Amino acid sequence: MSHPAPTWTSVRRSERLADTPAVKRGAHWWLVSPSGSLLAADPAFTDELQRLATALADANRAVAEIHAQSQHARKAQP
């Protein structure tokens, strides 16, 4: 399925990569600004975006796990 170019108004803040203008739609990375969208086509650049997205997702999972363990430890205290 083809994904149309995102527009600035169609992109939620939570969709952007680490509060940057980078947005992934389908298999493609886009740079989105109020003046327009640009398909990121350079493989080296898109590979770095993907590595950053993966690292951020891993970090978010680790923080969530630490938070859950902390909450569980607090509940276990008398």
Distance bins in CASP14 RR format, pairs under 12 A and 6 or more apart:
PFRMAT RR
TARGET T0000
AUTHOR 0000-0000-0000
RMODE 2
METHOD distances of the structure
MODEL  1
1 25 0 0 0 0 0 1 0 0 0 0 0
1 26 1 0 0 1 0 0 0 0 0 0 0
1 27 0 0 0 0 0 1 0 0 0 0 0
1 28 0 0 0 0 0 1 0 0 0 0 0
2 25 0 0 0 0 1 0 0 0 0 0 0
2 26 0 0 0 0 1 0 0 0 0 0 0
2 27 0 0 0 0 0 1 0 0 0 0 0
2 28 0 0 0 0 1 0 0 0 0 0 0
2 39 0 0 0 0 0 1 0 0 0 0 0
3 10 0 0 0 0 0 1 0 0 0 0 0
3 23 0 0 0 0 0 1 0 0 0 0 0
3 24 0 0 0 0 1 0 0 0 0 0 0
3 25 1 0 1 0 0 0 0 0 0 0 0
3 26 1 0 1 0 0 0 0 0 0 0 0
3 27 0 0 0 0 1 0 0 0 0 0 0
3 28 1 0 0 1 0 0 0 0 0 0 0
3 29 0 0 0 0 0 1 0 0 0 0 0
3 30 0 0 0 0 1 0 0 0 0 0 0
3 37 0 0 0 0 0 1 0 0 0 0 0
3 39 0 0 0 0 0 1 0 0 0 0 0
4 10 0 0 0 0 1 0 0 0 0 0 0
4 25 1 0 0 1 0 0 0 0 0 0 0
4 26 0 0 0 0 0 1 0 0 0 0 0
4 28 0 0 0 0 0 1 0 0 0 0 0
4 30 0 0 0 0 0 1 0 0 0 0 0
4 37 0 0 0 0 1 0 0 0 0 0 0
4 39 0 0 0 0 0 1 0 0 0 0 0
5 11 0 0 0 0 0 1 0 0 0 0 0
5 23 0 0 0 0 1 0 0 0 0 0 0
5 25 0 0 0 0 1 0 0 0 0 0 0
5 26 0 0 0 0 0 1 0 0 0 0 0
5 28 0 0 0 0 1 0 0 0 0 0 0
5 29 0 0 0 0 0 1 0 0 0 0 0
5 30 1 0 0 1 0 0 0 0 0 0 0
5 31 0 0 0 0 0 1 0 0 0 0 0
5 32 0 0 0 0 1 0 0 0 0 0 0
5 36 0 0 0 0 1 0 0 0 0 0 0
5 37 1 0 1 0 0 0 0 0 0 0 0
5 38 0 0 0 0 1 0 0 0 0 0 0
5 39 1 0 0 1 0 0 0 0 0 0 0
5 40 0 0 0 0 0 1 0 0 0 0 0
6 12 0 0 0 0 0 1 0 0 0 0 0
6 15 0 0 0 0 1 0 0 0 0 0 0
6 16 0 0 0 0 1 0 0 0 0 0 0
6 21 0 0 0 0 0 1 0 0 0 0 0
6 22 0 0 0 0 0 1 0 0 0 0 0
6 23 1 0 1 0 0 0 0 0 0 0 0
6 24 0 0 0 0 1 0 0 0 0 0 0
6 25 1 0 1 0 0 0 0 0 0 0 0
6 26 0 0 0 0 0 1 0 0 0 0 0
6 28 0 0 0 0 1 0 0 0 0 0 0
6 29 0 0 0 0 0 1 0 0 0 0 0
6 30 1 0 1 0 0 0 0 0 0 0 0
6 31 0 0 0 0 1 0 0 0 0 0 0
6 32 1 0 1 0 0 0 0 0 0 0 0
6 33 0 0 0 0 0 1 0 0 0 0 0
6 36 0 0 0 0 1 0 0 0 0 0 0
6 37 1 0 1 0 0 0 0 0 0 0 0
6 38 0 0 0 0 0 1 0 0 0 0 0
6 39 0 0 0 0 0 1 0 0 0 0 0
6 40 0 0 0 0 0 1 0 0 0 0 0
7 15 0 0 0 0 0 1 0 0 0 0 0
7 23 0 0 0 0 0 1 0 0 0 0 0
7 25 0 0 0 0 0 1 0 0 0 0 0
7 30 0 0 0 0 1 0 0 0 0 0 0
7 32 1 0 0 1 0 0 0 0 0 0 0
7 33 0 0 0 0 1 0 0 0 0 0 0
7 34 0 0 0 0 1 0 0 0 0 0 0
7 35 0 0 0 0 0 1 0 0 0 0 0
7 36 1 0 0 1 0 0 0 0 0 0 0
7 37 1 0 0 1 0 0 0 0 0 0 0
8 15 0 0 0 0 0 1 0 0 0 0 0
8 16 0 0 0 0 0 1 0 0 0 0 0
8 21 0 0 0 0 1 0 0 0 0 0 0
8 23 0 0 0 0 1 0 0 0 0 0 0
8 30 0 0 0 0 0 1 0 0 0 0 0
8 31 0 0 0 0 0 1 0 0 0 0 0
8 32 1 0 1 0 0 0 0 0 0 0 0
8 33 1 0 0 1 0 0 0 0 0 0 0
8 34 1 0 1 0 0 0 0 0 0 0 0
8 35 0 0 0 0 1 0 0 0 0 0 0
8 36 1 0 0 1 0 0 0 0 0 0 0
8 37 1 0 0 1 0 0 0 0 0 0 0
8 38 0 0 0 0 0 1 0 0 0 0 0
9 32 0 0 0 0 1 0 0 0 0 0 0
9 33 0 0 0 0 0 1 0 0 0 0 0
9 34 0 0 0 0 1 0 0 0 0 0 0
9 36 0 0 0 0 0 1 0 0 0 0 0
9 37 0 0 0 0 0 1 0 0 0 0 0
10 16 0 0 0 0 0 1 0 0 0 0 0
10 23 0 0 0 0 1 0 0 0 0 0 0
10 25 0 0 0 0 1 0 0 0 0 0 0
10 30 0 0 0 0 0 1 0 0 0 0 0
10 32 0 0 0 0 1 0 0 0 0 0 0
10 36 0 0 0 0 0 1 0 0 0 0 0
10 37 0 0 0 0 1 0 0 0 0 0 0
11 17 0 0 0 0 0 1 0 0 0 0 0
11 19 0 0 0 0 0 1 0 0 0 0 0
11 20 0 0 0 0 0 1 0 0 0 0 0
11 21 0 0 0 0 1 0 0 0 0 0 0
11 22 0 0 0 0 0 1 0 0 0 0 0
11 23 1 0 1 0 0 0 0 0 0 0 0
11 24 0 0 0 0 0 1 0 0 0 0 0
11 25 0 0 0 0 1 0 0 0 0 0 0
11 30 0 0 0 0 1 0 0 0 0 0 0
11 31 0 0 0 0 0 1 0 0 0 0 0
11 32 1 0 1 0 0 0 0 0 0 0 0
11 33 0 0 0 0 1 0 0 0 0 0 0
11 34 0 0 0 0 0 1 0 0 0 0 0
11 36 0 0 0 0 0 1 0 0 0 0 0
11 37 0 0 0 0 1 0 0 0 0 0 0
12 23 0 0 0 0 1 0 0 0 0 0 0
12 32 0 0 0 0 0 1 0 0 0 0 0
13 19 1 0 0 1 0 0 0 0 0 0 0
13 20 0 0 0 0 0 1 0 0 0 0 0
13 21 0 0 0 0 0 1 0 0 0 0 0
13 23 0 0 0 0 0 1 0 0 0 0 0
13 32 0 0 0 0 0 1 0 0 0 0 0
14 23 0 0 0 0 0 1 0 0 0 0 0
14 60 0 0 0 0 0 1 0 0 0 0 0
15 21 0 0 0 0 0 1 0 0 0 0 0
15 22 0 0 0 0 1 0 0 0 0 0 0
15 23 1 0 1 0 0 0 0 0 0 0 0
15 24 0 0 0 0 1 0 0 0 0 0 0
15 25 0 0 0 0 1 0 0 0 0 0 0
15 26 0 0 0 0 0 1 0 0 0 0 0
15 29 0 0 0 0 0 1 0 0 0 0 0
15 30 0 0 0 0 0 1 0 0 0 0 0
15 32 0 0 0 0 1 0 0 0 0 0 0
15 53 0 0 0 0 0 1 0 0 0 0 0
16 22 1 0 0 1 0 0 0 0 0 0 0
16 23 1 0 1 0 0 0 0 0 0 0 0
16 24 0 0 0 0 1 0 0 0 0 0 0
16 25 0 0 0 0 0 1 0 0 0 0 0
16 29 0 0 0 0 0 1 0 0 0 0 0
16 30 0 0 0 0 0 1 0 0 0 0 0
16 31 0 0 0 0 0 1 0 0 0 0 0
16 32 1 0 0 1 0 0 0 0 0 0 0
16 33 0 0 0 0 0 1 0 0 0 0 0
16 49 0 0 0 0 0 1 0 0 0 0 0
16 52 0 0 0 0 0 1 0 0 0 0 0
16 53 0 0 0 0 0 1 0 0 0 0 0
16 56 0 0 0 0 0 1 0 0 0 0 0
17 23 1 0 0 1 0 0 0 0 0 0 0
17 24 1 0 0 1 0 0 0 0 0 0 0
17 25 0 0 0 0 0 1 0 0 0 0 0
17 29 0 0 0 0 1 0 0 0 0 0 0
17 30 0 0 0 0 0 1 0 0 0 0 0
17 31 0 0 0 0 0 1 0 0 0 0 0
17 32 0 0 0 0 0 1 0 0 0 0 0
17 40 0 0 0 0 0 1 0 0 0 0 0
17 46 0 0 0 0 0 1 0 0 0 0 0
17 48 0 0 0 0 0 1 0 0 0 0 0
17 49 1 0 0 1 0 0 0 0 0 0 0
17 50 0 0 0 0 1 0 0 0 0 0 0
17 51 0 0 0 0 0 1 0 0 0 0 0
17 52 1 0 0 1 0 0 0 0 0 0 0
17 53 1 0 1 0 0 0 0 0 0 0 0
17 54 0 0 0 0 0 1 0 0 0 0 0
17 55 0 0 0 0 0 1 0 0 0 0 0
17 56 1 0 0 1 0 0 0 0 0 0 0
17 57 0 0 0 0 0 1 0 0 0 0 0
18 49 0 0 0 0 1 0 0 0 0 0 0
18 52 1 0 0 1 0 0 0 0 0 0 0
18 53 0 0 0 0 1 0 0 0 0 0 0
18 55 0 0 0 0 1 0 0 0 0 0 0
18 56 1 0 1 0 0 0 0 0 0 0 0
18 57 0 0 0 0 0 1 0 0 0 0 0
18 59 0 0 0 0 0 1 0 0 0 0 0
18 60 0 0 0 0 0 1 0 0 0 0 0
19 52 0 0 0 0 0 1 0 0 0 0 0
19 56 0 0 0 0 0 1 0 0 0 0 0
20 29 0 0 0 0 0 1 0 0 0 0 0
20 30 0 0 0 0 0 1 0 0 0 0 0
20 31 0 0 0 0 1 0 0 0 0 0 0
20 32 0 0 0 0 1 0 0 0 0 0 0
20 33 0 0 0 0 0 1 0 0 0 0 0
20 40 0 0 0 0 0 1 0 0 0 0 0
20 48 0 0 0 0 0 1 0 0 0 0 0
20 49 0 0 0 0 1 0 0 0 0 0 0
20 52 0 0 0 0 1 0 0 0 0 0 0
20 53 0 0 0 0 0 1 0 0 0 0 0
20 56 0 0 0 0 0 1 0 0 0 0 0
21 29 0 0 0 0 0 1 0 0 0 0 0
21 30 0 0 0 0 1 0 0 0 0 0 0
21 31 1 0 1 0 0 0 0 0 0 0 0
21 32 1 0 1 0 0 0 0 0 0 0 0
21 33 1 0 1 0 0 0 0 0 0 0 0
21 34 0 0 0 0 1 0 0 0 0 0 0
21 35 0 0 0 0 0 1 0 0 0 0 0
21 36 0 0 0 0 1 0 0 0 0 0 0
21 37 0 0 0 0 1 0 0 0 0 0 0
21 38 0 0 0 0 1 0 0 0 0 0 0
21 40 0 0 0 0 0 1 0 0 0 0 0
21 49 0 0 0 0 0 1 0 0 0 0 0
22 28 0 0 0 0 0 1 0 0 0 0 0
22 29 1 0 1 0 0 0 0 0 0 0 0
22 30 1 0 0 1 0 0 0 0 0 0 0
22 31 1 0 0 1 0 0 0 0 0 0 0
22 32 1 0 0 1 0 0 0 0 0 0 0
22 33 0 0 0 0 0 1 0 0 0 0 0
22 37 0 0 0 0 0 1 0 0 0 0 0
22 38 0 0 0 0 0 1 0 0 0 0 0
22 39 0 0 0 0 0 1 0 0 0 0 0
22 40 1 0 0 1 0 0 0 0 0 0 0
22 45 0 0 0 0 1 0 0 0 0 0 0
22 46 0 0 0 0 1 0 0 0 0 0 0
22 48 0 0 0 0 1 0 0 0 0 0 0
22 49 1 0 1 0 0 0 0 0 0 0 0
22 50 0 0 0 0 0 1 0 0 0 0 0
22 52 0 0 0 0 1 0 0 0 0 0 0
22 53 0 0 0 0 1 0 0 0 0 0 0
22 56 0 0 0 0 0 1 0 0 0 0 0
23 29 1 0 0 1 0 0 0 0 0 0 0
23 30 1 0 1 0 0 0 0 0 0 0 0
23 31 1 0 0 1 0 0 0 0 0 0 0
23 32 1 0 1 0 0 0 0 0 0 0 0
23 33 0 0 0 0 0 1 0 0 0 0 0
23 36 0 0 0 0 0 1 0 0 0 0 0
23 37 0 0 0 0 1 0 0 0 0 0 0
23 38 0 0 0 0 0 1 0 0 0 0 0
23 39 0 0 0 0 0 1 0 0 0 0 0
23 40 0 0 0 0 1 0 0 0 0 0 0
23 49 0 0 0 0 1 0 0 0 0 0 0
23 53 0 0 0 0 0 1 0 0 0 0 0
24 30 1 0 0 1 0 0 0 0 0 0 0
24 31 0 0 0 0 0 1 0 0 0 0 0
24 32 0 0 0 0 0 1 0 0 0 0 0
24 39 0 0 0 0 0 1 0 0 0 0 0
24 40 0 0 0 0 1 0 0 0 0 0 0
24 46 0 0 0 0 1 0 0 0 0 0 0
24 49 1 0 0 1 0 0 0 0 0 0 0
24 50 0 0 0 0 1 0 0 0 0 0 0
24 52 0 0 0 0 0 1 0 0 0 0 0
24 53 1 0 0 1 0 0 0 0 0 0 0
24 54 0 0 0 0 0 1 0 0 0 0 0
24 56 0 0 0 0 0 1 0 0 0 0 0
24 57 0 0 0 0 0 1 0 0 0 0 0
25 31 0 0 0 0 0 1 0 0 0 0 0
25 32 0 0 0 0 1 0 0 0 0 0 0
25 37 0 0 0 0 1 0 0 0 0 0 0
25 39 0 0 0 0 1 0 0 0 0 0 0
25 40 0 0 0 0 0 1 0 0 0 0 0
26 39 0 0 0 0 0 1 0 0 0 0 0
27 39 0 0 0 0 0 1 0 0 0 0 0
27 40 0 0 0 0 0 1 0 0 0 0 0
27 46 0 0 0 0 1 0 0 0 0 0 0
27 50 0 0 0 0 0 1 0 0 0 0 0
28 37 0 0 0 0 0 1 0 0 0 0 0
28 38 0 0 0 0 0 1 0 0 0 0 0
28 39 1 0 0 1 0 0 0 0 0 0 0
28 40 1 0 0 1 0 0 0 0 0 0 0
28 41 0 0 0 0 1 0 0 0 0 0 0
28 43 0 0 0 0 0 1 0 0 0 0 0
28 46 0 0 0 0 1 0 0 0 0 0 0
28 49 0 0 0 0 0 1 0 0 0 0 0
28 50 0 0 0 0 0 1 0 0 0 0 0
29 37 0 0 0 0 0 1 0 0 0 0 0
29 38 0 0 0 0 1 0 0 0 0 0 0
29 39 1 0 0 1 0 0 0 0 0 0 0
29 40 1 0 1 0 0 0 0 0 0 0 0
29 41 0 0 0 0 1 0 0 0 0 0 0
29 42 0 0 0 0 1 0 0 0 0 0 0
29 43 0 0 0 0 0 1 0 0 0 0 0
29 44 0 0 0 0 0 1 0 0 0 0 0
29 45 1 0 0 1 0 0 0 0 0 0 0
29 46 1 0 1 0 0 0 0 0 0 0 0
29 47 0 0 0 0 1 0 0 0 0 0 0
29 48 0 0 0 0 1 0 0 0 0 0 0
29 49 1 0 1 0 0 0 0 0 0 0 0
29 50 1 0 0 1 0 0 0 0 0 0 0
29 51 0 0 0 0 0 1 0 0 0 0 0
29 52 0 0 0 0 0 1 0 0 0 0 0
29 53 0 0 0 0 1 0 0 0 0 0 0
30 36 0 0 0 0 1 0 0 0 0 0 0
30 37 1 0 1 0 0 0 0 0 0 0 0
30 38 1 0 0 1 0 0 0 0 0 0 0
30 39 1 0 1 0 0 0 0 0 0 0 0
30 40 1 0 0 1 0 0 0 0 0 0 0
30 41 0 0 0 0 0 1 0 0 0 0 0
30 45 0 0 0 0 0 1 0 0 0 0 0
30 46 0 0 0 0 0 1 0 0 0 0 0
30 49 0 0 0 0 0 1 0 0 0 0 0
31 37 1 0 0 1 0 0 0 0 0 0 0
31 38 1 0 1 0 0 0 0 0 0 0 0
31 39 0 0 0 0 1 0 0 0 0 0 0
31 40 1 0 1 0 0 0 0 0 0 0 0
31 41 0 0 0 0 0 1 0 0 0 0 0
31 42 0 0 0 0 0 1 0 0 0 0 0
31 45 0 0 0 0 1 0 0 0 0 0 0
31 46 0 0 0 0 0 1 0 0 0 0 0
31 49 0 0 0 0 1 0 0 0 0 0 0
32 38 1 0 0 1 0 0 0 0 0 0 0
32 39 0 0 0 0 0 1 0 0 0 0 0
32 40 0 0 0 0 0 1 0 0 0 0 0
38 45 0 0 0 0 0 1 0 0 0 0 0
39 45 0 0 0 0 0 1 0 0 0 0 0
39 46 0 0 0 0 1 0 0 0 0 0 0
40 46 1 0 1 0 0 0 0 0 0 0 0
40 47 0 0 0 0 0 1 0 0 0 0 0
40 48 0 0 0 0 1 0 0 0 0 0 0
40 49 1 0 0 1 0 0 0 0 0 0 0
40 50 0 0 0 0 0 1 0 0 0 0 0
41 47 0 0 0 0 0 1 0 0 0 0 0
41 49 0 0 0 0 0 1 0 0 0 0 0
42 48 0 0 0 0 1 0 0 0 0 0 0
42 49 0 0 0 0 1 0 0 0 0 0 0
43 49 0 0 0 0 0 1 0 0 0 0 0
43 50 0 0 0 0 0 1 0 0 0 0 0
44 50 0 0 0 0 0 1 0 0 0 0 0
44 51 0 0 0 0 0 1 0 0 0 0 0
45 51 0 0 0 0 0 1 0 0 0 0 0
45 52 0 0 0 0 0 1 0 0 0 0 0
46 52 0 0 0 0 0 1 0 0 0 0 0
46 53 0 0 0 0 0 1 0 0 0 0 0
47 53 0 0 0 0 0 1 0 0 0 0 0
47 54 0 0 0 0 0 1 0 0 0 0 0
48 54 0 0 0 0 0 1 0 0 0 0 0
48 55 0 0 0 0 0 1 0 0 0 0 0
49 55 0 0 0 0 0 1 0 0 0 0 0
49 56 0 0 0 0 0 1 0 0 0 0 0
50 56 0 0 0 0 0 1 0 0 0 0 0
50 57 0 0 0 0 0 1 0 0 0 0 0
51 57 0 0 0 0 0 1 0 0 0 0 0
51 58 0 0 0 0 0 1 0 0 0 0 0
52 58 0 0 0 0 0 1 0 0 0 0 0
52 59 0 0 0 0 0 1 0 0 0 0 0
53 59 0 0 0 0 0 1 0 0 0 0 0
53 60 0 0 0 0 0 1 0 0 0 0 0
54 60 0 0 0 0 0 1 0 0 0 0 0
54 61 0 0 0 0 0 1 0 0 0 0 0
55 61 0 0 0 0 0 1 0 0 0 0 0
55 62 0 0 0 0 0 1 0 0 0 0 0
56 62 0 0 0 0 0 1 0 0 0 0 0
56 63 0 0 0 0 0 1 0 0 0 0 0
57 63 0 0 0 0 0 1 0 0 0 0 0
57 64 0 0 0 0 0 1 0 0 0 0 0
58 64 0 0 0 0 0 1 0 0 0 0 0
58 65 0 0 0 0 0 1 0 0 0 0 0
59 65 0 0 0 0 0 1 0 0 0 0 0
59 66 0 0 0 0 0 1 0 0 0 0 0
60 66 0 0 0 0 0 1 0 0 0 0 0
60 67 0 0 0 0 0 1 0 0 0 0 0
61 67 0 0 0 0 0 1 0 0 0 0 0
61 68 0 0 0 0 0 1 0 0 0 0 0
62 68 0 0 0 0 0 1 0 0 0 0 0
62 69 0 0 0 0 0 1 0 0 0 0 0
63 69 0 0 0 0 0 1 0 0 0 0 0
63 70 0 0 0 0 0 1 0 0 0 0 0
64 70 0 0 0 0 0 1 0 0 0 0 0
64 71 0 0 0 0 0 1 0 0 0 0 0
65 71 0 0 0 0 0 1 0 0 0 0 0
65 72 0 0 0 0 0 1 0 0 0 0 0
66 72 0 0 0 0 0 1 0 0 0 0 0
66 73 0 0 0 0 0 1 0 0 0 0 0
67 73 0 0 0 0 0 1 0 0 0 0 0
67 74 0 0 0 0 0 1 0 0 0 0 0
68 74 0 0 0 0 0 1 0 0 0 0 0
68 75 0 0 0 0 0 1 0 0 0 0 0
69 75 0 0 0 0 0 1 0 0 0 0 0
69 76 0 0 0 0 0 1 0 0 0 0 0
70 76 0 0 0 0 0 1 0 0 0 0 0
70 77 0 0 0 0 0 1 0 0 0 0 0
71 77 0 0 0 0 0 1 0 0 0 0 0
END
